[in-house]
C-alpha cells in the first residue's frame, strides 16, 4: 500500500473512508481499482462474469482483450507509446502485466492475452484492499462509485446510466479479427518479416498478386454479412473498420490500408508484392496468429470461404472467427469533468471506453486517472490536475471539453497534447521532445505529491 498519491510507499497511518465501488473489471476498472488499493483505499470491485457474459467476452478473467492482442506502438515518437511510458512511470498494473507477457510484434507491444489477463486478475484478487464480487450490478451503488462496465454494459446498468445521462445513447460498432493456427499457414506462400525490417521478423506476411487481390476484393465486397440490429457502415469507428466496409470504399483501399505492401520485400522475389496480409503472434507459444486489420462482421462460413482465397491461408485453421458488437459511449463533454466525474452527481465517476476514449491503453489510462484523482479527493489532498502537456491529462481534457462538432471517440494523439513553445526539426524529433517534456512533468508531479503528502501527516 502507498503513502502517496503518485509514488509507492507504505501503509497509510490513518483510517480512510470507503470503500470505493468499482463496477466492471475490464482494463479501466482493473487499473482504477489497483490505483485506489495501492493508495490504501478499500475497493469493492464488481464483475458480472462468469455469472453473465457479454457478446464479446469469452473468459471470466479481468481485463480480457476482446479484439486485437496489440497495445500498439511502444515508441516515444508515437502518442500511445508516450501514454504507456507515463503509465509505467505511475505504477500501472496493466502495463506491468503487458510487459511481463509480451509476445513478438516488432515495434509494437503485443501480449499473450490469456496470461496478461490472468496476471491482472490474480493481482487484484490477492490485494488486501480489494474485495471482488462476481455479480451483475443492476443499480448504481451508494457512495463513491466508478462505473467502468464498458461499452457492452448489461441492460440493467445501461438503463440506470441512461436515466442519469439522457445523451447516453450514442454508439458505434466495433469488430474483432479472426485468429488462425500457425501450423496451418502455408509458409511456401508466406514469409516472416517486420515492415522496414524494424525490430525482429515477427509478422507472417502473406503476399497476393494483382489477380489474386482483385478476385479477393470482388468476393469480399459481395460476401454475406451477419445480421446486426441497427448496423450501418456510418456507425463504425474508423480505427476498427471491418475489412469488407473498407473494401467498399474502392478496390485499392485495402492496399493503402491493412494490406499495404510498403516496407516489405518478398525474400523469394526480392521485390515488393502487390498486396500483403499480415499475421501477428497472439500467444506466448507462437502457435496462434491474428489477421492484422481484418476486423469483420461477415458470417463465419463466408469468412472461411473468402479469407481462404489468400494463398497462404488456403488451408488455414480458424480457431476464432471475427465478430462484431455494438459499443456505446457517453456524450462526455456535456456530462463529465476532467476527473471523469458526473457533473450532476460528482460521487459517480466513469472510466474506460464508455467515456469516449478509444483503445486498450487509453481505457486503462482513464481508469488510472480516475483512481489517482479519487484517492486524492478521499485523502483530502489537492487534485493532481494532470496538464495538457501529458498524454493522460490531454485525454481527460478531451473527453470533458470535446472538440468542434459532434463528440466522437478518440485515440490518444499528439494533436490533443499541448504543442511545444519552441521549434524542433522533424516530426519524429518533435514528438520525441513532447514525450520527454511530458515524462519530466510527471516526474516533478510525483516529487511534489510525495513532499505534499508526507508533510500533511
C-alpha positions as CSV (number, residue, x, y, z in Angstrom):
1,X,0.0,0.0,0.0
2,X,1.1,3.6,-0.5
3,X,1.5,6.7,1.5
4,X,1.4,8.9,-1.6
5,X,-0.9,9.7,-4.4
6,X,1.7,9.2,-7.2
7,X,4.5,7.1,-5.7
8,X,4.6,3.8,-3.8
9,X,5.3,3.9,-0.1
10,X,4.0,2.1,3.0
11,X,0.7,1.7,4.8
12,X,-1.4,4.8,5.5
13,X,-1.1,5.7,9.2
14,X,-4.8,6.8,9.4
15,X,-8.2,5.3,8.6
16,X,-9.7,6.4,5.3
17,X,-13.4,6.3,4.4
18,X,-14.6,3.7,2.0
19,X,-14.9,1.5,0.2
20,X,-15.0,2.9,-3.3
21,X,-17.2,0.8,-5.5
22,X,-15.8,0.0,-9.0
23,X,-18.3,-1.6,-11.4
24,X,-16.6,-3.6,-14.1
25,X,-13.2,-5.3,-14.1
26,X,-12.1,-4.5,-17.7
27,X,-9.0,-2.6,-18.4
28,X,-10.3,0.7,-16.9
29,X,-11.9,-0.8,-13.9
30,X,-8.9,-3.1,-13.1
31,X,-6.4,-0.2,-13.3
32,X,-8.7,2.1,-11.3
33,X,-9.1,-0.5,-8.6
34,X,-5.4,-1.1,-8.5
35,X,-4.5,2.6,-8.2
36,X,-7.0,3.1,-5.3
37,X,-6.0,0.0,-3.5
38,X,-2.3,0.8,-3.8
39,X,-3.0,4.1,-2.0
40,X,-4.7,2.4,0.9
41,X,-8.3,3.0,-0.3
42,X,-10.5,-0.1,0.2
43,X,-12.2,-1.1,-3.1
44,X,-15.2,-3.3,-3.8
45,X,-14.8,-4.5,-7.4
46,X,-17.8,-5.9,-9.1
47,X,-17.5,-8.1,-12.2
48,X,-20.5,-10.0,-13.6
49,X,-18.5,-12.7,-15.4
50,X,-18.8,-15.7,-15.2
51,X,-22.3,-15.3,-14.0
52,X,-23.1,-13.4,-17.2
53,X,-21.1,-12.8,-20.3
54,X,-21.2,-10.1,-23.0
55,X,-21.3,-10.9,-26.7
56,X,-17.6,-10.3,-27.0
57,X,-16.2,-11.8,-23.8
58,X,-15.2,-15.5,-23.5
59,X,-13.4,-15.8,-20.1
60,X,-14.0,-14.8,-16.5
61,X,-10.6,-13.1,-16.4
62,X,-10.3,-9.4,-15.7
63,X,-9.0,-7.0,-18.4
64,X,-9.9,-9.5,-21.2
65,X,-8.7,-8.3,-24.6
66,X,-11.7,-8.9,-26.8
67,X,-10.3,-7.5,-30.0
68,X,-6.6,-7.4,-31.0
69,X,-3.8,-8.5,-28.7
70,X,-1.8,-5.5,-29.6
71,X,-1.4,-2.4,-27.4
72,X,0.1,-0.7,-30.4
73,X,3.4,1.2,-30.7
74,X,5.9,1.2,-27.8
75,X,8.0,4.1,-29.2
76,X,8.1,7.6,-27.6
77,X,7.7,9.2,-31.1
78,X,4.2,7.8,-31.1
79,X,1.5,9.2,-28.8
80,X,0.3,5.8,-27.5
81,X,3.9,4.9,-26.7
82,X,4.1,8.1,-24.6
83,X,0.9,7.2,-22.8
84,X,2.3,3.7,-22.0
85,X,5.5,5.3,-20.7
86,X,3.5,7.7,-18.5
87,X,1.5,4.7,-17.1
88,X,4.7,2.7,-16.4
89,X,6.1,5.7,-14.5
90,X,3.0,5.7,-12.3
91,X,3.0,2.0,-11.4
92,X,0.3,0.8,-13.8
93,X,-0.9,-2.8,-13.2
94,X,-2.0,-3.1,-16.9
95,X,1.4,-2.0,-18.2
96,X,3.2,-4.3,-15.7
97,X,1.2,-7.3,-16.9
98,X,1.7,-6.3,-20.5
99,X,5.5,-6.1,-20.2
100,X,5.6,-9.4,-18.3
101,X,3.5,-11.2,-21.0
102,X,4.9,-9.6,-24.2
103,X,5.0,-11.5,-27.4
104,X,7.0,-10.7,-30.5
105,X,5.4,-7.8,-32.6
106,X,8.2,-5.7,-34.0
107,X,8.0,-2.1,-32.7
108,X,4.5,-2.8,-31.1
109,X,3.6,-4.1,-27.7
110,X,1.5,-7.2,-28.1
111,X,0.7,-9.7,-25.4
112,X,-0.4,-13.3,-24.7
113,X,-3.9,-12.3,-24.0
114,X,-4.7,-15.1,-21.5
115,X,-1.5,-14.7,-19.5
116,X,-1.9,-11.0,-19.5
117,X,-5.5,-11.1,-18.1
118,X,-4.6,-13.8,-15.6
119,X,-1.8,-11.8,-14.1
120,X,-4.2,-8.8,-13.6
121,X,-6.9,-11.0,-12.2
122,X,-4.6,-12.6,-9.6
123,X,-3.0,-9.3,-8.6
124,X,-6.5,-7.8,-7.8
125,X,-8.0,-10.9,-6.2
126,X,-4.9,-11.2,-3.9
127,X,-4.7,-7.5,-2.9
128,X,-5.6,-6.9,0.7
129,X,-7.5,-3.7,-0.1
130,X,-9.7,-5.2,-2.9
131,X,-12.9,-7.2,-2.4
132,X,-14.0,-8.9,-5.6
133,X,-17.7,-9.7,-6.0
134,X,-18.7,-11.8,-9.1
135,X,-22.2,-10.4,-9.6
136,X,-24.1,-8.3,-12.0
137,X,-24.8,-4.7,-10.8
138,X,-28.3,-3.7,-11.6
139,X,-28.4,-0.5,-9.6
140,X,-25.9,2.3,-9.2
141,X,-24.3,1.7,-5.8
142,X,-24.4,4.3,-3.0
143,X,-21.3,6.2,-2.1
144,X,-18.3,7.0,-4.3
145,X,-18.7,4.8,-7.4
146,X,-16.7,4.3,-10.5
147,X,-18.7,2.9,-13.4
148,X,-16.3,1.1,-15.7
149,X,-18.7,-1.5,-17.1
150,X,-17.7,-0.9,-20.6
151,X,-19.4,-0.3,-23.9
152,X,-21.1,-3.7,-23.6
153,X,-22.7,-2.9,-20.2
154,X,-25.7,-5.1,-19.2
155,X,-29.2,-3.9,-20.0
156,X,-29.9,-3.2,-16.3
157,X,-27.0,-0.9,-15.6
158,X,-27.4,0.7,-19.0
159,X,-30.9,1.7,-18.1
160,X,-29.7,3.3,-14.9
161,X,-26.9,5.2,-16.7
162,X,-29.4,6.4,-19.4
163,X,-31.6,7.8,-16.6
164,X,-28.6,9.7,-15.3
165,X,-27.4,10.8,-18.7
166,X,-30.1,11.4,-21.4
167,X,-27.3,11.8,-24.0
168,X,-26.0,8.3,-23.3
169,X,-27.4,6.6,-26.4
170,X,-24.5,7.4,-28.8
171,X,-22.9,4.5,-30.4
172,X,-20.5,3.0,-32.9
173,X,-19.7,-0.6,-33.8
174,X,-16.5,-2.5,-33.1
175,X,-15.2,-5.6,-34.9
176,X,-12.9,-8.4,-34.0
177,X,-10.3,-10.1,-36.3
178,X,-10.0,-13.8,-36.9
179,X,-7.2,-16.0,-35.4
180,X,-5.5,-18.9,-37.2
181,X,-3.1,-21.6,-36.2
182,X,0.5,-21.0,-37.4
183,X,0.9,-24.7,-38.4
184,X,-2.0,-24.4,-40.8
185,X,-0.4,-21.4,-42.7
186,X,1.2,-22.4,-46.0
187,X,4.7,-21.0,-45.4
188,X,5.6,-21.7,-49.1
189,X,3.3,-18.7,-49.8
190,X,4.3,-16.7,-46.8
191,X,7.4,-15.3,-45.0
192,X,8.4,-13.8,-41.7
193,X,9.4,-10.1,-41.7
194,X,8.6,-6.8,-40.0
195,X,7.8,-3.7,-42.0
196,X,11.0,-1.8,-43.0
197,X,12.9,-4.6,-41.1
198,X,12.0,-2.8,-37.9
199,X,12.9,-4.9,-34.9
200,X,12.8,-8.6,-35.4
201,X,11.0,-10.5,-38.1
202,X,7.8,-11.0,-36.1
203,X,5.0,-10.9,-38.6
204,X,3.9,-13.7,-41.0
205,X,3.4,-11.9,-44.3
206,X,1.0,-13.5,-46.9
207,X,1.6,-11.9,-50.3
208,X,-1.0,-11.6,-53.1
209,X,-0.6,-10.9,-56.8
210,X,-2.7,-8.3,-58.6
211,X,-5.1,-11.0,-59.9
212,X,-5.4,-12.7,-56.5
213,X,-6.0,-9.4,-54.8
214,X,-8.6,-8.3,-57.3
215,X,-10.5,-11.6,-57.0
216,X,-10.3,-11.4,-53.2
217,X,-11.7,-7.9,-53.1
218,X,-14.5,-8.8,-55.5
219,X,-15.7,-11.7,-53.3
220,X,-15.1,-9.7,-50.1
221,X,-17.5,-6.9,-51.0
222,X,-20.2,-9.3,-52.1
223,X,-19.9,-11.7,-49.2
224,X,-22.9,-12.3,-46.9
225,X,-22.8,-10.3,-43.6
226,X,-24.1,-11.4,-40.2
227,X,-27.3,-9.5,-39.2
228,X,-26.6,-6.9,-36.5
229,X,-29.6,-4.9,-35.4
230,X,-29.3,-1.3,-36.4
231,X,-25.9,-1.6,-38.2
232,X,-24.9,0.7,-40.9
233,X,-21.4,1.5,-42.3
234,X,-21.5,5.1,-41.0
235,X,-21.7,3.8,-37.4
236,X,-18.4,2.1,-37.5
237,X,-15.4,3.6,-35.6
238,X,-12.6,4.3,-38.2
239,X,-10.0,2.6,-36.0
240,X,-11.9,-0.7,-36.1
241,X,-13.4,-0.6,-39.6
242,X,-14.4,-4.0,-40.8
243,X,-12.3,-5.1,-43.8
244,X,-15.4,-5.5,-46.0
245,X,-16.5,-2.0,-45.2
246,X,-13.1,-0.7,-46.2
247,X,-13.2,-2.7,-49.4
248,X,-16.4,-1.0,-50.4
249,X,-14.6,2.4,-50.5
250,X,-12.6,1.4,-53.6
251,X,-10.6,-1.5,-54.9
252,X,-7.3,-0.1,-53.8
253,X,-8.4,1.0,-50.3
254,X,-7.1,-2.2,-48.6
255,X,-3.7,-1.9,-50.5
256,X,-3.3,1.5,-48.8
257,X,-4.6,0.2,-45.5
258,X,-4.1,-3.2,-43.7
259,X,-2.9,-4.9,-46.9
260,X,-0.3,-2.3,-47.9
261,X,3.0,-3.9,-49.2
262,X,5.2,-0.8,-48.4
263,X,8.3,-1.6,-46.4
264,X,8.0,-5.4,-47.1
265,X,10.3,-7.2,-49.6
266,X,9.5,-10.7,-50.5
267,X,12.7,-12.8,-49.9
268,X,11.8,-15.2,-52.7
269,X,11.5,-12.5,-55.4
270,X,13.5,-9.6,-53.9
271,X,10.6,-7.3,-54.8
272,X,7.6,-5.6,-53.2
273,X,4.4,-7.6,-53.6
274,X,1.1,-6.2,-54.9
275,X,-0.6,-6.7,-51.6
276,X,0.3,-8.3,-48.3
277,X,-1.9,-9.7,-45.5
278,X,0.0,-9.7,-42.1
279,X,-0.5,-12.1,-39.3
280,X,0.6,-11.1,-35.8
281,X,1.5,-13.5,-32.9
282,X,-1.4,-13.9,-30.5
283,X,0.0,-16.2,-27.7
284,X,3.3,-16.8,-26.0
285,X,3.8,-20.2,-27.6
286,X,3.5,-18.5,-31.1
287,X,1.0,-21.1,-32.2
288,X,-1.8,-18.7,-32.8
289,X,-1.7,-15.6,-35.1
290,X,-4.4,-13.0,-35.7
291,X,-5.1,-11.4,-39.1
292,X,-4.0,-7.8,-38.7
293,X,-6.6,-5.3,-39.7
294,X,-9.2,-8.0,-40.5
295,X,-12.0,-7.0,-38.2
296,X,-15.2,-8.2,-39.8
297,X,-18.9,-8.9,-39.4
298,X,-19.2,-11.4,-42.2
299,X,-20.9,-14.7,-41.5
300,X,-18.5,-17.3,-40.3
301,X,-18.9,-19.5,-43.3
302,X,-18.2,-16.6,-45.6
303,X,-15.1,-15.7,-43.6
304,X,-13.7,-19.2,-44.2
305,X,-14.6,-19.0,-47.9
306,X,-13.3,-15.5,-48.6
307,X,-10.2,-15.5,-46.4
308,X,-9.1,-18.9,-47.7
309,X,-8.7,-17.1,-51.1
310,X,-5.4,-15.6,-49.6
311,X,-2.8,-18.1,-51.0
312,X,-1.1,-18.7,-47.6
313,X,-4.4,-19.3,-45.9
314,X,-6.0,-21.7,-48.3
315,X,-5.9,-24.5,-45.7
316,X,-5.9,-22.2,-42.6
317,X,-7.5,-23.5,-39.4
318,X,-9.6,-20.7,-37.9
319,X,-9.7,-21.1,-34.1
320,X,-11.7,-17.9,-33.8
321,X,-13.8,-16.1,-36.4
322,X,-14.3,-12.4,-36.5
323,X,-17.3,-11.0,-34.7
324,X,-18.9,-7.6,-34.3
325,X,-20.6,-5.8,-31.4
326,X,-22.1,-2.5,-30.5
327,X,-20.1,-0.1,-28.4
328,X,-21.9,2.7,-26.6
329,X,-20.3,5.9,-25.2
330,X,-21.4,9.0,-23.3
331,X,-21.6,12.5,-24.7
332,X,-18.9,13.2,-22.2
333,X,-18.2,16.9,-22.7
334,X,-21.7,17.7,-21.5
335,X,-21.7,15.2,-18.7
336,X,-18.2,14.7,-17.2
337,X,-15.4,16.9,-15.8
338,X,-11.7,16.4,-16.3
339,X,-11.7,13.9,-13.4
340,X,-14.3,11.8,-15.2
341,X,-16.9,12.8,-12.6
342,X,-20.6,13.2,-13.4
343,X,-21.2,16.9,-13.2
344,X,-24.7,16.5,-11.8
345,X,-23.6,13.8,-9.2
346,X,-19.8,14.0,-8.6
347,X,-19.8,10.9,-6.4
348,X,-20.3,9.0,-9.6
349,X,-17.4,8.7,-11.9
350,X,-16.9,6.9,-15.2
351,X,-13.9,5.2,-16.7
352,X,-13.0,3.4,-19.9
353,X,-14.3,3.3,-23.4
354,X,-17.7,4.4,-22.4
355,X,-16.3,7.9,-21.8
356,X,-15.1,8.3,-25.4
357,X,-11.5,7.3,-25.0
358,X,-10.8,4.7,-27.7
359,X,-8.3,1.9,-27.4
360,X,-7.0,-0.6,-24.7
361,X,-4.2,1.7,-23.4
362,X,-6.5,4.8,-23.4
363,X,-9.2,2.9,-21.5
364,X,-6.7,1.8,-18.9
365,X,-5.2,5.3,-18.6
366,X,-8.7,6.8,-17.9
367,X,-9.1,4.2,-15.1
368,X,-5.6,5.2,-13.8
369,X,-6.5,8.9,-13.7
370,X,-9.9,8.3,-12.0
371,X,-8.2,6.1,-9.4
372,X,-5.4,8.6,-8.7
373,X,-7.8,11.6,-8.5
374,X,-10.4,9.8,-6.5
375,X,-7.7,8.8,-4.0
376,X,-6.5,12.4,-3.7
377,X,-10.1,13.5,-3.0
378,X,-10.7,10.9,-0.3
379,X,-7.4,11.6,1.4
380,X,-8.2,15.4,1.5
381,X,-5.4,16.3,-0.9
382,X,-5.4,18.8,-3.8
383,X,-6.2,17.1,-7.2
384,X,-3.2,16.2,-9.3
385,X,-4.7,18.0,-12.4
386,X,-2.6,16.3,-15.0
387,X,-1.9,19.0,-17.5
388,X,-2.4,19.0,-21.3
389,X,1.3,18.6,-21.7
390,X,0.8,15.0,-20.6
391,X,-1.0,12.3,-22.7
392,X,-3.1,11.2,-19.7
393,X,-4.1,14.7,-18.9
394,X,-4.8,15.5,-22.6
395,X,-7.3,12.6,-22.7
396,X,-9.1,13.8,-19.6
397,X,-9.4,17.3,-21.1
398,X,-10.5,16.0,-24.4
399,X,-13.4,14.0,-23.0
400,X,-14.5,16.8,-20.8
401,X,-14.1,19.7,-23.2
402,X,-14.7,17.9,-26.5
403,X,-13.9,19.5,-29.9
404,X,-15.6,21.4,-32.7
405,X,-18.6,19.4,-34.0
406,X,-20.1,16.2,-32.7
407,X,-18.2,14.4,-29.9
408,X,-16.5,11.2,-31.2
409,X,-14.4,8.5,-29.6
410,X,-10.7,9.4,-29.8
411,X,-7.4,7.5,-29.6
412,X,-4.5,9.4,-28.0
413,X,-2.7,11.5,-30.5
414,X,-0.2,14.4,-30.4
415,X,-2.9,16.7,-31.8
416,X,-4.7,16.9,-28.4
417,X,-1.4,17.2,-26.4
418,X,-0.2,20.8,-25.9
419,X,2.3,21.8,-28.6
420,X,5.9,22.8,-27.8
421,X,6.5,26.5,-27.5
422,X,9.8,26.2,-29.4
423,X,10.7,24.7,-32.8
424,X,12.1,21.2,-33.3
425,X,13.1,20.0,-36.7
426,X,11.4,16.8,-37.9
427,X,8.1,15.3,-36.9
428,X,9.6,12.3,-35.1
429,X,12.1,14.5,-33.2
430,X,9.2,16.9,-32.2
431,X,7.1,14.1,-31.0
432,X,10.0,12.6,-29.0
433,X,10.6,16.0,-27.4
434,X,6.9,16.3,-26.5
435,X,7.3,12.9,-24.8
436,X,10.5,13.9,-23.0
437,X,8.7,17.0,-21.7
438,X,5.7,15.0,-20.5
439,X,7.7,12.5,-18.6
440,X,9.7,15.3,-17.0
441,X,6.5,16.9,-15.9
442,X,5.2,13.7,-14.4
443,X,8.5,13.2,-12.5
444,X,8.1,16.6,-10.9
445,X,4.5,15.9,-10.1
446,X,5.5,12.7,-8.3
447,X,8.1,14.6,-6.3
448,X,5.6,17.3,-5.4
449,X,3.0,14.8,-4.3
450,X,5.5,12.8,-2.1
451,X,6.5,16.0,-0.4
452,X,3.0,17.3,0.0
453,X,1.6,14.0,1.4
454,X,4.4,13.4,3.8
455,X,4.1,16.9,5.2
456,X,0.3,16.7,5.7
457,X,0.6,13.8,8.1
